Amino acid sequence: DAGVIQSPRHEVTEMGQEVTLRCKPISGHNSLFWYRQTMMRGLELLIYFNNNVPIDDSGMPEDRFSAKMPNASFSTLKIQPSEPRDSAVYFCASSPRQGRWEKLFFGSGTQLSVL
Amino acid sequence: GENVEQHPSTLSVQEGDSAVIKCTYSDSASNYFPWYKQELGKGPQLIIDIRSNVGEKKDQRIAVTLNKTAKHFSLHITETQPEDSAVYFCAASKGTGNQFYFGTGTSLTVIP
């Protein structure tokens, strides 16, 4: 199993540019989560999907952020326009939703730097 | 919503000693408590978890305890090794379909 695959690993962009982060969950997993990690706020849940449907996007900081999951094997997180305060590590995680308790499997993250 | 607090934020131990990390939670409805280990440049990886119907769980050198009455749970690492050096996160959840609330992390350094 290849695990959760995220791309790119590093992204450096200028303020105002559009940024798209990509995620391929583990095959067969029903849930997908996007997290943001910063020193100040730790791990924050941005949005999560069940069976490709967005369930809770209350963590999305503002309208500049959007996420899609067009099929079970692919999701994107888009920031448009990007701002320096968006600089963080963005993690995608998937879960098989087996049983009563979910186990999260994280990707290696995308280190985003907005200059 | 749930509030998870984690202490200490940094911890240094000598190789072979034990390390303990503590977390408290606020929502009595939380019933699942995983611990994640994050190595430099990698995503968090699940190392052990405990459910609310269990008071203690052990896996080799790692153990987790849960006190539901006091709403706190702890990670214990015995006979620490340099490869245990990482950031450790606790989390709380109400189970499938509910989100995870993470603690702020503990940076553990094991000194050879």
Interface residues (C-beta under 8 A of the other chain):
Chain A: V4 F33 G42 L43 L45 Y48 N50 I55 D56 F91 A93 R97 G99 R100 W101 E102 K103 L104 F105 F106 G107 S108 G109
Chain B: N31 Y32 P34 Y36 G41 K42 G43 P44 Q45 L46 D49 R51 F89 S93 G95 T96 G97 Q99 F100 F102 G103 T104 G105
